[in-house]
Amino acid sequence: MKFVIQNLLSLREWQTHSEVYANALEDCRLAEELGFDAAWLAEHHFSAYGICPSLAVLAAAIARETRRVRIGTAAVSPDTFELAARRGLKILTAPSFTPFDILKKNYDTYREAWRASHGSDGGSEICLNKIVHVAESSRQAREEAAEPIRWFYRTQADLIADPEGVPAEQYRFYQRVRKNLLALSDEQALEQAAIVGDPEEVTDRLRAHQEALGVTYFMGAFSRGGIPQEKVRRSMRLFAEKAMPRFA
């Protein structure tokens, strides 16, 4: 399995912009040191949810600081599995609370369309993106991640759709997502929308995703919602040293 990191560059009220950018660069340097395959970036505007308006500039800064790790960007959109496969595109998914059976149906749609269009599975690839936090104990990991994850999903919900009014047809999906995000309890977020725990628990959760969905490309979002940088670095190290080797 390939393992990569992803950074959204969210900004909490106690952080400065320069600190968030410095942390992102540090994460990418550490990802290279630990053996991750790539660092993926996300572009957003006008919100603390994500403060990077130009991925090309940030990617250039990361390229200056690293030698081996690849740098990637992507777009996420619903209902594009079959279209992406027909066009020969790899696909990124970031499910927060989608059940395995629905995910598998979507993934199978992509793989079947790919085989129909290209004659084999060669070149197809589905990336699964999840929030990840690892600590020495499961209790510690959950305590550290609960508030940042809660902030992240509340912030996302406020941005993804208006709270009132009837949306246009193409935006009704996002209104449903907003309702689901706001309904998430801390326990649901930690169990469904993220992979949080000690190294053994995180490894088992990864294995479950691999076996149920055939995932071979995993994107870990280690820096989410203002988790302190020293805990992000520790989480990345534990993940790389304890979990990744189990999938070699």
C-alpha positions in Angstrom: 0.0 0.0 0.0 1.2 3.5 -0.8 1.0 6.0 2.1 0.8 9.8 1.7 0.0 12.8 3.8 -2.5 15.6 3.1 -2.5 19.2 4.5 -5.4 21.5 4.4 -3.7 24.4 6.2 -6.6 25.1 8.6 -6.2 28.2 10.9 -7.3 28.2 14.5 -7.8 31.4 16.5 -4.5 31.0 18.4 -2.4 30.4 15.3 -0.8 32.8 12.9 -0.7 32.4 9.1 3.1 32.1 9.1 2.9 29.4 11.8 0.4 27.3 9.7 2.6 27.5 6.6 5.8 26.7 8.6 4.0 23.6 10.1 2.9 22.5 6.6 6.5 22.7 5.4 7.7 20.8 8.5 5.1 18.1 7.9 6.4 17.6 4.4 10.0 17.4 5.4 9.1 14.8 8.1 7.0 12.9 5.6 10.0 12.5 3.4 12.2 11.4 6.3 9.6 8.8 7.4 9.1 7.2 4.0 5.7 8.6 2.9 5.3 8.5 -0.9 3.8 12.0 -1.4 2.4 15.1 0.2 -0.9 16.3 -1.1 -2.2 19.9 -0.7 -5.7 21.5 -0.7 -6.6 25.0 -1.9 -9.3 27.0 -0.3 -10.2 30.7 0.0 -11.6 33.2 2.5 -12.0 30.8 5.4 -10.1 29.4 8.4 -11.0 25.9 7.1 -8.1 26.3 4.7 -5.9 29.4 4.1 -3.8 28.4 1.0 -5.0 30.3 -2.1 -2.2 29.2 -4.4 -1.0 25.6 -4.4 1.7 26.3 -7.1 3.5 28.6 -4.8 3.2 26.3 -1.8 4.3 23.3 -3.9 7.4 25.2 -5.0 8.3 25.9 -1.4 7.9 22.2 -0.5 9.9 21.2 -3.5 12.7 23.4 -2.3 12.6 21.7 1.1 12.4 18.1 -0.1 14.2 15.7 -2.5 12.2 12.5 -2.9 8.6 13.0 -1.7 6.1 13.7 -4.5 3.7 16.7 -4.3 0.1 16.4 -5.4 -3.2 18.3 -5.7 -6.6 17.0 -6.5 -10.3 17.9 -6.7 -13.1 16.0 -4.9 -16.6 15.8 -6.4 -19.5 13.4 -6.0 -20.9 11.2 -8.7 -17.8 11.2 -10.9 -16.6 7.6 -10.4 -17.6 6.3 -13.8 -16.6 9.5 -15.6 -13.2 9.5 -14.1 -12.6 5.9 -15.0 -13.6 6.4 -18.6 -11.2 9.3 -18.9 -8.4 7.3 -17.4 -8.1 9.4 -14.2 -7.1 8.2 -10.8 -9.6 9.2 -8.1 -9.5 10.6 -4.6 -12.2 9.9 -2.0 -12.6 11.5 1.4 -15.6 9.8 3.1 -16.5 11.0 6.5 -19.4 8.7 7.4 -20.2 6.8 4.2 -20.8 3.1 5.1 -18.5 0.5 3.6 -21.2 -1.0 1.4 -21.9 2.3 -0.3 -18.2 3.0 -0.7 -17.6 -0.5 -2.1 -20.4 0.0 -4.6 -18.8 3.3 -5.8 -15.4 1.8 -5.9 -16.7 -1.2 -7.9 -18.4 1.2 -10.3 -15.0 2.9 -10.9 -13.1 -0.3 -11.4 -15.8 -1.8 -13.7 -15.9 1.3 -15.9 -12.1 1.4 -16.0 -11.9 -2.3 -17.2 -14.6 -1.6 -19.8 -12.8 1.4 -21.1 -9.2 0.3 -20.9 -9.3 -3.5 -21.0 -7.7 -4.2 -17.7 -7.1 -2.8 -14.2 -3.7 -1.4 -15.1 -3.3 2.2 -14.2 -6.5 2.5 -12.1 -6.1 3.8 -8.6 -8.4 4.9 -5.8 -7.1 7.0 -2.9 -8.8 7.0 0.4 -8.3 10.1 2.6 -9.0 10.0 6.3 -8.1 12.1 9.4 -5.5 10.1 11.3 -4.2 10.6 14.9 -2.0 8.2 16.7 -0.8 8.2 20.3 0.8 5.8 22.7 -2.6 4.8 24.0 -6.1 4.8 22.5 -7.4 7.0 25.3 -4.7 9.6 24.8 -5.3 9.7 21.0 -9.0 10.2 21.4 -8.7 12.9 24.0 -6.2 14.8 21.8 -8.2 14.5 18.6 -11.8 15.1 19.8 -12.0 18.9 19.9 -9.9 19.5 16.8 -12.0 17.1 14.8 -15.2 18.6 16.2 -14.0 22.0 15.1 -13.1 20.8 11.7 -16.4 19.3 10.9 -18.4 22.2 12.3 -16.4 24.6 10.2 -16.8 22.4 7.1 -20.6 22.2 7.7 -20.9 26.0 7.9 -19.1 26.4 4.6 -20.5 23.5 2.5 -24.1 24.7 2.3 -26.4 27.5 3.6 -28.4 26.7 6.7 -31.6 27.9 5.2 -33.3 28.1 1.8 -33.8 25.6 -1.0 -30.6 24.9 -2.9 -30.3 24.3 -6.6 -30.5 20.7 -7.6 -26.8 20.3 -8.0 -26.2 21.6 -4.5 -28.7 19.4 -2.6 -26.0 16.8 -2.0 -24.0 19.3 0.0 -27.1 20.3 2.1 -27.4 16.6 3.1 -23.7 16.5 3.9 -24.1 19.6 6.1 -26.9 18.0 8.1 -24.9 14.8 8.5 -21.8 16.7 9.7 -23.7 18.8 12.2 -25.3 15.6 13.6 -22.0 13.9 14.2 -21.2 13.3 17.9 -17.6 13.2 19.1 -17.9 9.4 19.3 -19.2 9.0 15.8 -16.5 11.4 14.4 -13.7 9.4 16.1 -15.1 6.0 15.1 -16.4 6.8 11.6 -14.9 10.0 10.2 -11.4 9.4 11.4 -8.9 6.7 12.3 -7.8 7.4 15.8 -6.1 5.3 18.4 -2.9 3.6 19.5 -0.6 2.0 16.7 -2.3 -1.4 16.9 -5.8 0.0 16.8 -4.9 2.2 13.8 -3.3 -0.7 12.0 -6.4 -2.8 12.5 -8.7 0.0 11.2 -6.5 0.4 8.1 -6.6 -3.3 7.5 -10.4 -3.3 7.7 -10.5 -0.6 5.0 -8.0 -2.5 2.8 -9.9 -5.8 3.1 -13.4 -4.3 2.6 -12.6 -1.8 -0.1 -9.4 -3.0 -1.8 -7.7 0.2 -0.9 -4.0 0.4 -2.0 -3.4 4.2 -1.7 -4.0 5.8 1.7 -3.9 9.5 2.4 -3.5 10.5 6.1 -4.6 13.9 7.2 -2.5 14.2 10.4 -2.8 18.0 10.8 -6.4 18.8 11.3 -8.3 21.3 13.4 -5.3 22.7 15.2 -3.8 19.6 16.8 -0.6 20.9 18.4 2.4 20.5 16.0 4.4 18.3 18.4 1.5 15.9 18.6 1.1 15.9 14.8 4.8 15.0 14.5 4.5 12.2 17.1 1.4 10.9 15.4 3.2 10.8 12.0 6.2 9.0 13.5 4.1 6.4 15.3 2.1 5.8 12.1 5.2 5.4 9.9 7.1 3.2 12.4 4.3 1.0 13.7 1.6 0.9 11.1 3.1 1.4 7.7 5.5 -1.6 7.9 2.6 -3.9 8.4 1.4 -3.2 4.8 4.8 -3.5 3.1 
